[in-house]
Amino acid sequence: MGGQERVELLSLQELKEVVHRVVSEIHRVIVGMDDAIEALIIALLTEGHVLMEGVPGLAKTYLAKYFARTLSLSFSRIQITSDLLPSDITGSLVYDRATGQFVFRKGPIFANLVLADEINRGPPRTQSALLEVMQERQVTVEGVSYEVPRPFMVIATQNPIELEGTFPLPEAQLDRFLMRVVVTHPERDQEIEVLKMKQASGEEPDVSPVVKADTVLKGIAAISSVYVDESIMAYIVDVVRRTRQMPEVYLGASTRAEVALMYAAKAKAAISGYPYVTPDHVKAVAPLVLNHRIILRSRRKGPFSSWSEFEVIRRALEEVDVPV
């Protein structure tokens, strides 16, 4: 979790009210997708990143764009393709005839919220450039480093069914994402509501900023005030360690996953108005934090094969004693 400079904190009540305004405004144009919306909020407050997996046409791009707009954040979209170069993301040196010098022209990564659409279509070299800036929050070109703005978050999408010509992210790179959300088709009533929205407002509905960008930084700082008792830390460790002990699991979640789970639980507690983390907060975020960090022995490459990882996490949460 970031936070290099001192920033004024929001109270937890103020943070809860801010989150409520943001969610209400997003729901004016997005039907359902509650888990995805909450995941974006938690990731933003912990300065993490989100991977959204789902078939095309489920409003993943819309959600990212309108999420940024409600928070007054700069937004850029990168359509990942097989011929995309790292410099197309990070930027490059360009010769300036007027000065006779090379100047750095920033790429689309220099935004508060960056959507990397279909990240698995990019070659490994391009994926690495994107994932490096996600970790370091800076771009280095010819020995000079350029910091990306704060807050900074990458939302990457994946299509799980059209796998020809794709480059699946290795586990080490998947681990850079705080959460992975599997987006599925909405219920029938929700789809009818989508059509009503489209008929009323078309493809560009009126979404208003409800929060200033500096308020987001104050919310990020507020997460540090949430208390995590040692018994909750032990609970987090035991849940993660349990994923490593199950016979059907080839590789369980790592120590980095434990850290991510604690950060996400702190954010979940904060947006719920709690000054401390409870086991329920850990349980609420564990499936989205851990699902992409587990490798099953019987893992199959195919549509939504990751769902079985959710079953492993559910069992781990059931089998580990809850602190009292």
N, C-alpha and C positions, 0 to 999 in steps of 0.2 A: 504494500500500500504506500502511495507516494505522500507528498506533503513537505517539500523542501523548505519553502518560505513560510513565515508565520502568517496565518490568515485568521481573521475573526471567525469564531464558531457560531453556528446557529444553535439555539436550544433544541432539544429533542422534540418538543411540542411544535416549534416553528418548522423543523424538518418534516415532521409528520404532515403538517398542513401544506407545505410545499409539494410533497409527493402526491397528496390528494388532489391538488390543483392540476398537477401535470397529468396524472392518470385520467382525471375527468375530461381534460381537454383532448387527450389522445383518443378517448372513447367516443368523442364526437365524430371521428372519422375512421376509427378502427373498431371492428366488431370482435369481441372476444379477445383471444390471445393474451389472457391475463398473466400466464406464466412467463411469456416472452417479455411483456412489458415490465414485470417486476424484476426479471433477470437483467434487463437493460439498466434499470434504476440501481440495482445492487452493484452491478459491475461499474457503473459510472462513479458511484460513491466510494468504491474501493480502488478506483483507477485500474480496473481490470478490463478484459475484453470478452466478447461473446461470439460464439459460433452458433449460427442458426441453420439447422438442417431440415429440409423439406422440399417437396416437389414444387415446380414453378406454379405461380398464380395464387399464392397464399398470403400476399401482401407483406412479405418480409421487407422488400425495398421501401414500400410506403411507410411501414412502421419506423424504420430507421430515419427516414427523411422527416417525418412529422415529430418524432421524438426529439430530434435536434432543434426543430423549429420552435417547439413549445418551451425549450430551455434557452433560447437565444444563442445557440451555439452554431459556429460555422460548420458546414457540411460539405463533404465531397464524396462522389461515387466513383469507384474504379471498377470497370468491367474487366475482370481477369480473363485473359485469353492465352492461348499457347505461344503466341509471338510477342507477348508483353515483356519488355526489358525492365530490369531493376530501376534504371534511370527514369522510366516512364512513371514510376511510383514516387521515387525520392526526389527527383529533379537532377539537373546536370549543369556543368559549366558551359556558358555560352559566350562566344567572342563578341565583345562590344566594340564596334568600329570607331565610335566616337572617342573612346578612352584608350583604345588599343590594348585593353585588358580583358581577361576572362572574368565573368561575373556568374554567380550562382543563381540560377532560376529555379525556384522552389516547385516541387511537384505536388500532386494532389494529396499527399500524405500530410501536408501542413494545414490541417484543419482540426477542429475540436473533435468532430465525429466523422470517421472515415468508414464508408461501406465498401468492403472488398467483395464484390459480387462473384459467386462461383469460384472461390479461392482455389479449389482443387483442379481448375483448368489451367492454372499457371505452372510453368516448369519450376523445378526445385530451386533454381537460382533466383527466380523472381519471388517465390514464396519466402525464401530466406531473407531477402531484402526487406520484405514487409514484416516478417516476424522479428527481425533484428530491431527495427524501430519500435515495435510493440514492447520489447523488453527494455531497451535502453532509452527510449523516448528522445532519441536524437538520430540525426543522419550525418554520416561522415563522408565527405567527398574531397579527394585529394588532400587528406590529412587535416581538413578543417571540419569541425563539428557544428551542426546547426540544430538547436533544440526545437521540438515541435511544441505547439501551444498547449497550455493547461486550461481546463481539463482536456485529456486526450483519451479517446477510446476507439478501438477498431471493432466493427461488427462485420464478421465474415459469414457468407452463406455458402451452403453446399447443396447440390442436387443429388440425392442418394440413388437415383435410378438410371441416369444417363452417364455411364462410367467410361465409355469409349473416349480415348484421348485425354483422360484425366490423370492427375498425379496425386494420389491420396497423400494426405499429410501424415508424416511419421509421428509415432507416439510422442517423441521429444518435442515436436512442434505443436501437437495438439495440447500439450501440457501448458503452453503459453496462454491458453484461453482459460479465464476464470470459470466460465460456464459454457455448456453446450445445451441448446434447447432444440428439441425435436418438434417442429411445427406440423400439425396435422390438419385435415379438412375440418371446417367448422360444422356445427350441428345444422339441421335443416332450417330451424327458425332463424339462426344467425345468418345463413346464406340469404334468406328472404330479406333480412334487415340490410345486408350489404347492397342488394339491388335497390332498395328504397333510398339508401344514401346516394348511390350513383345516379339515380333518377333525379334527385333533388339538387345535387351539387356537382355532378360530373367527375372528371378525373383530377381536378385541382380544387378540393374543398378549402374553405377559409379556415385556416388554423392559426391561432394567435399565440405569440409568446406569452407565457404566464409567469416566467421566472427569468431573472437576469443572470447572465453567465457568472458574475461574481458570487451570486447566491449559491451556485453549484459548488464553487470552491469552499465556501463556508460550510456547506453540507458535508463535503469530503473531510474537512477538518473536524467536524462534529463526531464522526465515526470513531476517532481516537479516544473520545471520552467514554465510550461504552466499555463496561467492565466485563472481563471474562475470568470467572473463578477457576482455580486450579482443577477443581472437580470436573468442570466443563471441558477444560483442556484435555484431561485424562479421558473423558468420554469421546472426544474427537479422535484422539490417538487410537483408542480401542476400536472404534468403528472402522477406521482406515486399516488398522492392522488385521481386523477380521476379514477384510476383502482379500488379504494376501494368503489367508489360511484355508480358504474354501477350495475343495478339490477340483472344482470345475474352472478355477481361475488360474491362468498361466502367469499373469503378472498383475499384482494388486496395485492399489494407489500408493503414491510415493509420499515422502515427508513434505514435499512441496504441496501436495494435495491437502495435507493437514493444515498447513499455513493458509491456503486458499479457503478451506472450509471455515476456519476461524474468522477470517476477514469477512466472508460472505455472511456468516451467522451474526457478526457484529452489525453489519449493515441491515440485515433483516430485523434485528432487535431495534435498531435506531428508528427505522421507518415505521415500526409498530408502536413507537413511543416508550420503549423500555430502555433504561440506563444500564442494563446488564443482559447477558446472554443466558437463555434457558435451553434445556434439551430440545424443546419444541422448535426453537429457532434453528438449531443444528439439523434436526430432522427435516425441516421445511426446505432447506437449501442443499442438503447432501446429494439428492439425486442429480441435480443439475451441475453440481461442482465435481462429482466423482465419475459420472457415467462415461466420459471420454478418456478417463485415466485408468481404465481396467481392460485387460486383454483376456478373453476367455480361451480355454483350450479348444473348444469346439466352434470358435468364431467362424462365421461364414461371411464371405464377401457378397453382399446382395442388399436388396431394398430393406432398410430399417432393421438390419441385423443387430444394430446397437441396442435394440429394446431389451434384449436379454441381460444387458449390463444393469438395467434398472431393477431387474428382479434380484440380482446379486446384492445391490445396495439395499433393497427393501429387506432382504433376509438378514443382512449385517445389522441393520438398525433394530430388527426384532430380537436378534440373538445377543446383543450387547446390553448389559445392565445399565439402566438409566440412573444417574446420580440423583440423590434425594436431598 
